[in-house]
Amino acid sequence: MGRLTTHVLDTALGRPGNGLKIEIFRIEGENRTRLGEVITNDDGRCDAPILEGADFTAGEYELLFHAGDYLDGQQVAGNKPRFLDRIPLRFGVANADEHYHVPLLLSPYSYSTYRGS
């Protein structure tokens, strides 16, 4: 059974990005449909897959990471508006029977992602 998971690591502080809000959207052409939201736990992960089973189908998705709110909550200094506020990650799912793990490595001035395992 396929599923979508994520993990946030705060590379500036060297710890998991806990308490970070993430919204999930399905992209179909010009339409963007909000499917829900999650908050990362103390390990920077979600307590359950973001999508799985019949809810996880082939297509295009977007995870919207609310990085600015997280950084404010961590009392990380920075100019306003923040250089990074909301980080959209769009990605394609070719085979919904597979596990798609889309982590975010975050600092106040940069981020990276990859398809994990």
Wavefront OBJ file of the C-alpha trace (Angstrom):
o trace
v 0.000 0.000 0.000
v 1.403 3.380 -0.995
v 1.659 6.356 1.289
v 3.004 9.884 1.598
v 5.138 10.929 4.548
v 7.414 13.832 5.426
v 10.000 14.843 7.992
v 11.295 18.318 8.866
v 14.833 18.876 10.112
v 15.914 22.288 11.377
v 19.467 22.358 10.067
v 20.245 25.730 11.689
v 19.424 24.452 15.180
v 20.469 20.851 14.553
v 17.199 19.254 15.649
v 13.812 18.080 14.379
v 11.398 20.762 13.212
v 8.554 20.116 15.643
v 5.258 21.991 15.635
v 5.494 22.963 11.959
v 2.192 23.184 10.073
v 2.037 21.517 6.651
v -0.878 21.740 4.226
v -1.401 19.148 1.475
v -2.907 19.954 -1.917
v -3.728 17.942 -5.011
v -2.867 19.720 -8.255
v -4.990 19.043 -11.356
v -4.132 21.396 -14.196
v -4.780 24.899 -12.877
v -6.854 23.590 -9.942
v -5.345 23.289 -6.474
v -7.514 21.329 -3.993
v -6.675 21.416 -0.291
v -6.771 17.906 1.157
v -5.872 18.719 4.761
v -3.122 19.727 7.132
v -0.808 18.166 9.692
v 1.518 19.411 12.428
v 4.920 17.805 12.931
v 5.536 16.017 16.221
v 8.568 16.217 18.549
v 10.587 14.139 16.071
v 9.729 16.468 13.166
v 7.482 13.792 11.660
v 3.737 13.343 11.350
v 2.043 10.825 13.626
v 0.509 9.054 10.619
v 0.999 9.137 6.843
v -0.247 12.354 5.264
v -2.038 10.320 2.587
v -2.413 6.578 2.163
v -4.602 3.912 0.637
v -7.412 5.072 -1.638
v -6.665 8.727 -0.764
v -3.178 8.430 -2.286
v -3.361 8.284 -6.069
v -1.009 9.000 -8.956
v -0.795 12.670 -9.859
v 0.694 15.952 -8.743
v 0.743 17.166 -5.132
v 1.988 20.122 -3.150
v 3.143 20.228 0.448
v 3.030 23.773 1.824
v 5.389 24.124 4.793
v 4.629 27.079 7.095
v 8.291 27.794 7.810
v 7.906 31.432 8.902
v 5.452 30.581 11.680
v 7.764 27.767 12.802
v 10.831 30.047 12.824
v 8.891 32.703 14.762
v 7.929 30.048 17.315
v 11.574 29.039 17.677
v 12.422 32.723 18.268
v 14.870 32.665 15.369
v 15.923 36.227 14.602
v 15.352 37.495 11.102
v 14.129 40.424 9.070
v 10.426 40.911 8.456
v 9.133 39.833 6.111
v 11.136 36.636 6.470
v 13.196 35.464 3.519
v 11.396 32.094 3.790
v 7.801 32.130 4.958
v 5.757 29.443 3.227
v 7.633 26.831 1.236
v 5.642 25.038 -1.497
v 7.022 21.704 -2.670
v 5.333 20.327 -5.779
v 6.065 16.778 -6.764
v 4.634 14.016 -8.896
v 3.497 10.563 -7.840
v 3.888 8.107 -10.696
v 3.123 4.935 -8.733
v 0.704 5.281 -5.820
v 1.627 1.766 -4.620
v 5.027 3.082 -3.481
v 6.104 5.021 -0.397
v 6.848 8.670 -1.192
v 8.813 10.340 1.596
v 9.355 14.076 0.993
v 11.532 15.583 3.751
v 12.379 19.240 4.248
v 15.765 20.408 5.533
v 15.183 23.944 6.783
v 17.166 26.973 7.913
v 16.101 30.646 7.958
v 17.737 31.350 4.581
v 17.687 28.040 2.718
v 15.979 24.706 2.334
v 16.412 21.469 0.448
v 14.389 18.365 -0.182
v 14.719 14.966 -1.777
v 12.743 11.766 -2.206
v 13.620 9.733 0.850
v 12.812 6.194 1.848
l 1 2 3 4 5 6 7 8 9 10 11 12 13 14 15 16 17 18 19 20 21 22 23 24 25 26 27 28 29 30 31 32 33 34 35 36 37 38 39 40 41 42 43 44 45 46 47 48 49 50 51 52 53 54 55 56 57 58 59 60 61 62 63 64 65 66 67 68 69 70 71 72 73 74 75 76 77 78 79 80 81 82 83 84 85 86 87 88 89 90 91 92 93 94 95 96 97 98 99 100 101 102 103 104 105 106 107 108 109 110 111 112 113 114 115 116 117
